[in-house]
Amino acid sequence: MRRAFRILAALAFLTGLGWGQAHAQLTLTGAGCVVKCSSGGGGGSAPTIDGFAHNIGATVTLTTTKTNDVIVVLASSENNAVTPTISSVSDTAGLTWARRGSKVTATSGSQQSSQEIWWAFSSGALSGDVITVNFVGGADLLALVAFGVNGSGSSSAPWDVNVSLPATATSAVTGTPSVSGVSTTHANAILLGFYSQGNTGAFTAQTSGSGFSIIDQTGSNAGSFSIAAAAESQGVTSAQSSVSVAFGTSSTAPWSIIADAIAGP
């Protein structure tokens, strides 16, 4: 038994060196003990969605039920002849916001459109948190989708570090939004797809791609122009290699897609 204690102490020492994701099994026998170790990557669970909301306009109100969430905002916007750019995001809970990614949707015609992804970490559950998106020069049409992700592995750097992320694609013609070559470094992660539609044509209500579920979406028509935003997710428990992230419905107007992932512990 004294020998078993020495081995357990050695395992604790190795864990302190950063082997926290290793799995160890200690088997005691009459003559002594055997330790079996395997590298991390198996088991565990992917982060999950915790609350969602949408709105047409510059604000969206989000409520979550859990602590320690990554809060994500998708902003799809149009402006007359100038590509919309977000200058800042703020909220009534006083969170600190950062831009994760962006993609221009359309640059032709009388309307210019784009999408941006912003995020913040909230240590407490949110109750009626009003999130405001501020633009350089404003936006003529604006669609927002906001949601929480619970179970990330980091409060300061929750996004998967794979060099393929965020992955983006765009099309000036109609078609099903899709982006390929998406990989993750972490085994436990939640894959996220972000869809934006802008310019001429009625907005398209999206369906989820294979293996994904729609988180939330919204859209609006204004004369001959439209705006739309949708987000989808899929939890995974093994590292992904060059997969495609797609939505399920063909867009009736120019579109863009961003694929990304938030890593678990």
Protein Blocks (a to p, Z undefined) as FASTA:
>chain_A
ZZmmmmmmmmmmmmmnopambccdddddfklccdddddehieciddddediaddedjbdc
dddfbehiacddddddddehiacddfbdcdfkopacddfbdcdfbfgdjbdcdddddddd
dfbdcehiacddddehiafbdcddddddehiabfklmbcfbfkbccddddfbecddddeh
iacfbfbdcdddddddededidddddddehiacfbdcdddehjbccdddddddddfbdce
hiacddfbdcfbdcdddddddddZZ
